[in-house]
C-alpha cells in the first residue's frame, strides 16, 4: 500500500514538473534545427578523438 502511494506521489510530481516545463519552455519548432540534431550527433560520434597537447 505504501509503495503504491509513493508511486502515485512520484507520478503526480513528475506530471507537475512536466506541465511546468511545458508552460515555461517553448519547444523549438525550427525544423532545420530539430531535424538536424540527430544527424549532428551521429556525425560527431564518428569524429576521432584528438590527443591533447
BAVO-163612 format. One record per residue: residue number from 1; residue in three letters; y negated, z, x negated of N, C-alpha, C, O in turn. Coordinates in steps of 0.05 Angstrom, whole numbers, m for minus. Layout:
residues N
  num  residu     n.Y     n.Z     n.X    ca.Y    ca.Z    ca.X     c.Y     c.Z     c.X     o.Y     o.Z     o.X
  NUM     ALA       Y       Z       X       Y       Z       X       Y       Z       X       Y       Z       X
...
//
This chain:
residues 53
  num  residu     n.Y     n.Z     n.X    ca.Y    ca.Z    ca.X     c.Y     c.Z     c.X     o.Y     o.Z     o.X
    1     UNK      24       0     m17       0       0       0     m25       0     m17     m44     m15     m12
    2     UNK     m25      17     m38     m48      18     m56     m53      m8     m70     m76     m17     m73
    3     UNK     m31     m21     m80     m34     m46     m94     m46     m68     m76     m62     m84     m84
    4     UNK     m37     m68     m51     m48     m87     m31     m77     m82     m27     m93    m101     m25
    5     UNK     m85     m57     m25    m114     m50     m21    m130     m58     m45    m152     m68     m43
    6     UNK    m119     m53     m69    m133     m60     m94    m136     m91     m96    m157    m100    m104
    7     UNK    m115    m105     m88    m116    m134     m90    m136    m145     m70    m151    m164     m77
    8     UNK    m137    m134     m46    m157    m143     m27    m185    m137     m37    m203    m154     m33
    9     UNK    m189    m114     m49    m215    m107     m60    m223    m126     m82    m246    m135     m84
   10     UNK    m204    m133    m100    m210    m151    m122    m216    m179    m111    m233    m193    m121
   11     UNK    m201    m188     m90    m206    m214     m78    m233    m215     m66    m247    m235     m68
   12     UNK    m241    m193     m52    m268    m192     m40    m290    m194     m61    m310    m207     m57
   13     UNK    m286    m179     m83    m306    m180    m105    m308    m208    m117    m330    m218    m123
   14     UNK    m285    m220    m122    m284    m247    m133    m298    m267    m114    m313    m285    m123
   15     UNK    m294    m264     m88    m306    m282     m69    m337    m278     m69    m352    m297     m68
   16     UNK    m345    m253     m71    m374    m246     m72    m387    m258     m97    m409    m268     m96
   17     UNK    m373    m256    m119    m383    m267    m144    m386    m297    m142    m406    m309    m151
   18     UNK    m365    m310    m131    m366    m339    m127    m389    m348    m110    m402    m367    m116
   19     UNK    m393    m334     m88    m416    m340     m70    m443    m337     m84    m461    m353     m81
   20     UNK    m445    m316    m100    m470    m311    m114    m475    m333    m134    m497    m343    m137
   21     UNK    m454    m341    m149    m457    m362    m169    m464    m389    m155    m482    m403    m165
   22     UNK    m451    m395    m134    m457    m420    m119    m485    m420    m109    m498    m442    m108
   23     UNK    m495    m397    m100    m523    m397     m89    m544    m397    m111    m567    m404    m106
   24     UNK    m537    m388    m135    m557    m386    m156    m555    m407    m178    m573    m411    m193
   25     UNK    m532    m421    m179    m528    m442    m200    m521    m468    m186    m500    m470    m173
   26     UNK    m538    m487    m189    m533    m513    m177    m514    m529    m194    m517    m532    m219
   27     UNK    m493    m539    m181    m473    m555    m195    m486    m582    m204    m498    m595    m187
   28     UNK    m482    m590    m229    m493    m616    m237    m481    m639    m221    m457    m640    m217
   29     UNK    m498    m657    m212    m488    m679    m196    m492    m706    m211    m486    m727    m200
   30     UNK    m502    m704    m235    m505    m728    m251    m478    m738    m260    m465    m725    m277
   31     UNK    m469    m760    m249    m441    m769    m255    m438    m777    m284    m416    m776    m295
   32     UNK    m460    m785    m297    m459    m793    m325    m450    m768    m342    m435    m771    m361
   33     UNK    m460    m745    m334    m453    m721    m349    m425    m711    m340    m408    m706    m357
   34     UNK    m421    m708    m314    m396    m695    m305    m372    m713    m311    m350    m702    m316
   35     UNK    m375    m739    m309    m352    m756    m314    m346    m759    m344    m323    m764    m352
   36     UNK    m366    m755    m361    m362    m759    m389    m353    m734    m404    m344    m736    m427
   37     UNK    m354    m711    m391    m346    m686    m405    m317    m686    m413    m311    m680    m436
   38     UNK    m298    m694    m396    m270    m695    m405    m266    m714    m428    m251    m709    m447
   39     UNK    m280    m737    m427    m277    m757    m448    m289    m745    m474    m277    m748    m496
   40     UNK    m312    m732    m472    m324    m720    m496    m306    m699    m508    m302    m699    m532
   41     UNK    m294    m682    m492    m276    m661    m502    m251    m674    m515    m242    m664    m536
   42     UNK    m241    m695    m503    m218    m709    m514    m225    m720    m542    m210    m717    m561
   43     UNK    m248    m734    m543    m256    m746    m569    m262    m725    m590    m254    m728    m613
   44     UNK    m274    m703    m582    m280    m681    m601    m254    m669    m612    m253    m660    m635
   45     UNK    m234    m667    m595    m209    m655    m604    m194    m673    m624    m177    m664    m639
   46     UNK    m202    m699    m625    m189    m718    m644    m203    m719    m671    m192    m731    m690
   47     UNK    m227    m707    m673    m241    m707    m698    m229    m687    m717    m224    m664    m710
   48     UNK    m223    m696    m741    m211    m678    m760    m231    m658    m770    m255    m664    m773
   49     UNK    m221    m634    m775    m239    m612    m785    m248    m619    m813    m234    m632    m829
   50     UNK    m272    m611    m819    m284    m616    m845    m285    m589    m860    m293    m569    m849
   51     UNK    m277    m590    m885    m278    m565    m901    m307    m557    m906    m324    m574    m912
   52     UNK    m312    m531    m904    m339    m521    m910    m343    m520    m940    m324    m513    m955
   53     UNK    m366    m526    m949    m372    m525    m977    m383    m498    m986    m389    m495   m1010
//
